[in-house]
């Protein structure tokens, strides 16, 4: 079945994307995605393939997720998310546990963002645990980004506490991808409750990395945005 998924993805190979993706996802030596390999298939086409294999057995999803090809791993995660969304609670727990056991294959920002809030974020809302804080304090960049982006599930339900708590833990992280994730989630939180974001920024903006701050204030009125960025 792994070979069938690969064969289907190869129908959508775009040579220009194949040449572009290694640079875009920093798969060069020393890059955050070092060693990753790309077929050159866009996300919409990965979604098409994932839809075709939406009923793939978990053991086959595992084999696809273990692929060295980035788009194979993305497709496996898209299938996993689609199954989680329609699963009964017991099956959701199994998928969540599978996800945790295989996180070392979720090793680039797009893979993290595809699955973190749709599985972890959804699951921990009804099964409270401290994993978000544990991941936020990890030394692993992908676990830290997972913790932050997973809170989008809370934001979508109007609950902002987890977002601000994780953001505080990661507030001074030096990695660009973490700063962008924190800023992104703060921006999303501000769309739900602008006053709460302003209160947070009034305290934290002077010490926030500029990359993070720029993302956080993106939706604010221009005058207010410029005021924070000048601090």
Beta strands, then each sheet from edge to edge (+ up, - down):
end
